[in-house]
Amino acid sequence: MPRYLSMIRIDEQNAPAEGPSPALMERMGELIEEMTKAGVLLDTAGLTPTAQGTRVRWEGGELTVTDGPFTEAKEVVGGYALLQAKDTAEAVEWTRRFLQVHEAHWTVTCELREIAEG
């Protein structure tokens, strides 16, 4: 079965300062449990803010290392989910359900990409 990486993108500037609500965390936990039992969710995690990140870039034969925050980035990857689904349609359905557990004041985008198997 194909695997998919869902990169969960958020706008750090407009994300709720208090973070996810307890109700959101409860709904998320229930969905994660359901996805794990279904054998779809292989791994998932949130990421620390970009202020705690480091970028390593290779360009023109030069290597640069830059500490966060990265203020020029509007949307950043705030987490990920590694899914195994029978096809893209199933992966999209699980991703849709993940997005819908969020309250209306959240702006979240998931970029879903199939993993190229060697």
Backbone hydrogen bonds in HBPLUS format (Angstrom, degrees):
<---DONOR---> <-ACCEPTOR-->    atom                        ^
c    i                          cat <-CA-CA->   ^        H-A-AA   ^      H-
h    n   atom  resd res      DA  || num        DHA   H-A  angle D-A-AA Bond
n    s   type  num  typ     dist DA aas  dist angle  dist       angle   num
A0085-ALA N   A0002-PRO O   3.12 MM  83  6.02 144.3  2.25 160.2 170.8     1
A0115-ILE N   A0003-ARG O   2.86 MM 112  5.60 172.4  1.86 144.5 145.7     2
A0004-TYR N   A0083-LEU O   2.77 MM  79  5.07 157.4  1.82 142.3 147.5     3
A0083-LEU N   A0004-TYR O   2.82 MM  79  5.07 165.0  1.84 155.7 158.8     4
A0005-LEU N   A0113-ARG O   2.78 MM 108  5.33 163.2  1.81 158.4 159.7     5
A0113-ARG N   A0005-LEU O   2.93 MM 108  5.33 159.7  1.98 143.4 149.9     6
A0006-SER N   A0081-ALA O   2.85 MM  75  5.10 172.8  1.86 160.3 162.3     7
A0081-ALA N   A0006-SER O   2.95 MM  75  5.10 138.6  2.13 137.8 148.5     8
A0007-MET N   A0111-GLU O   2.88 MM 104  5.10 166.5  1.90 144.7 143.7     9
A0111-GLU N   A0007-MET O   2.92 MM 104  5.10 163.5  1.95 143.6 145.9    10
A0008-ILE N   A0079-GLY O   2.93 MM  71  5.05 158.0  1.98 133.4 137.2    11
A0078-GLY N   A0008-ILE O   2.66 MM  70  5.67 156.1  1.72 163.6 170.9    12
A0009-ARG N   A0109-THR O   2.61 MM 100  5.01 168.2  1.63 174.4 170.1    13
A0109-THR N   A0009-ARG O   2.96 MM 100  5.01 165.9  1.98 145.6 149.9    14
A0010-ILE N   A0076-VAL O   2.88 MM  66  5.58 157.0  1.93 160.1 162.8    15
A0076-VAL N   A0010-ILE O   2.85 MM  66  5.58 161.8  1.88 159.9 162.4    16
A0014-ASN N   A0011-ASP O   3.04 MM   3  5.55 141.1  2.20 112.9 122.9    17
A0015-ALA N   A0011-ASP O   2.99 MM   4  6.01 113.8  2.45 150.1 167.8    18
A0019-GLY N   A0016-PRO O   2.90 MM   3  5.24 158.8  1.94 112.3 119.2    19
A0025-MET N   A0021-SER O   2.97 MM   4  6.30 163.5  2.00 156.9 161.3    20
A0026-GLU N   A0022-PRO O   2.94 MM   4  6.17 148.3  2.04 144.4 153.0    21
A0027-ARG N   A0023-ALA O   2.97 MM   4  6.26 165.6  1.99 152.6 155.6    22
A0028-MET N   A0024-LEU O   2.81 MM   4  5.97 160.7  1.84 154.4 160.7    23
A0029-GLY N   A0025-MET O   2.90 MM   4  6.02 156.2  1.96 141.3 147.7    24
A0030-GLU N   A0026-GLU O   3.01 MM   4  6.30 155.6  2.07 149.9 156.0    25
A0031-LEU N   A0027-ARG O   2.99 MM   4  6.26 160.8  2.03 150.6 155.5    26
A0032-ILE N   A0028-MET O   2.85 MM   4  6.04 164.1  1.87 155.4 160.2    27
A0033-GLU N   A0029-GLY O   2.97 MM   4  6.11 156.8  2.02 144.5 150.7    28
A0034-GLU N   A0030-GLU O   3.00 MM   4  6.25 159.2  2.04 146.6 152.2    29
A0035-MET N   A0031-LEU O   2.85 MM   4  6.07 164.5  1.87 156.9 160.9    30
A0036-THR N   A0032-ILE O   2.90 MM   4  6.01 152.9  1.97 146.3 153.8    31
A0037-LYS N   A0033-GLU O   2.95 MM   4  6.15 165.9  1.97 152.4 155.9    32
A0038-ALA N   A0034-GLU O   2.99 MM   4  6.17 145.6  2.11 143.0 152.7    33
A0040-VAL N   A0035-MET O   3.01 MM   5  5.35 146.2  2.13 167.3 163.8    34
A0041-LEU N   A0035-MET O   3.27 MM   6  5.26 167.6  2.29 110.4 112.4    35
A0039-GLY N   A0036-THR O   3.00 MM   3  5.12 153.3  2.08 103.6 112.1    36
A0084-GLN N   A0040-VAL O   2.70 MM  44  4.83 145.1  1.82 136.4 147.8    37
A0042-LEU N   A0082-LEU O   2.76 MM  40  5.37 164.3  1.79 163.4 166.4    38
A0082-LEU N   A0043-ASP O   2.71 MM  39  5.08 169.7  1.72 155.5 156.6    39
A0045-ALA N   A0080-TYR O   3.16 MM  35  5.77 155.0  2.23 150.6 153.4    40
A0080-TYR N   A0045-ALA O   2.94 MM  35  5.77 153.3  2.01 162.5 171.3    41
A0047-LEU N   A0078-GLY O   2.73 MM  31  5.12 157.1  1.78 135.9 130.7    42
A0052-GLN N   A0049-PRO O   2.93 MM   3  5.71 160.2  1.97 121.2 127.1    43
A0053-GLY N   A0050-THR O   2.90 MM   3  4.74 164.6  1.92 106.3 110.8    44
A0068-GLY N   A0053-GLY O   2.78 MM  15  5.06 156.5  1.84 152.7 145.1    45
A0055-ARG N   A0066-THR O   2.74 MM  11  5.10 168.2  1.75 156.0 159.0    46
A0066-THR N   A0055-ARG O   2.82 MM  11  5.10 160.6  1.86 148.4 155.2    47
A0057-ARG N   A0064-THR O   2.88 MM   7  5.27 164.8  1.90 153.8 159.0    48
A0064-THR N   A0057-ARG O   2.90 MM   7  5.27 158.3  1.95 149.1 156.3    49
A0059-GLU N   A0062-GLU O   2.92 MM   3  5.34 164.0  1.95 154.0 158.3    50
A0062-GLU N   A0059-GLU O   2.89 MM   3  5.34 161.0  1.92 117.6 124.0    51
A0073-ALA N   A0070-PHE O   3.13 MM   3  5.88 164.3  2.15 121.8 126.6    52
A0091-ALA N   A0087-ASP O   3.19 MM   4  6.54 160.6  2.23 150.3 156.0    53
A0092-VAL N   A0088-THR O   2.81 MM   4  6.05 156.5  1.86 157.1 163.6    54
A0093-GLU N   A0089-ALA O   3.00 MM   4  6.22 153.5  2.08 143.0 150.1    55
A0094-TRP N   A0090-GLU O   3.09 MM   4  6.41 162.0  2.12 154.0 157.0    56
A0095-THR N   A0091-ALA O   3.02 MM   4  6.18 155.0  2.08 143.5 151.1    57
A0096-ARG N   A0092-VAL O   2.78 MM   4  5.98 156.2  1.83 152.9 159.4    58
A0097-ARG N   A0093-GLU O   3.05 MM   4  6.32 158.2  2.09 147.0 152.3    59
A0098-PHE N   A0094-TRP O   2.98 MM   4  6.26 150.7  2.07 143.9 152.1    60
A0099-LEU N   A0095-THR O   3.00 MM   4  6.33 161.4  2.04 153.8 157.4    61
A0100-GLN N   A0096-ARG O   3.05 MM   4  6.29 153.0  2.13 148.5 156.0    62
A0101-VAL N   A0098-PHE O   3.30 MM   3  5.68 161.3  2.34 108.5 114.0    63
A0102-HIS N   A0099-LEU O   3.21 MM   3  5.86 161.7  2.25 116.6 122.0    64
A0106-TRP N   A0103-GLU O   3.17 MM   3  5.87 167.9  2.18 122.0 125.7    65
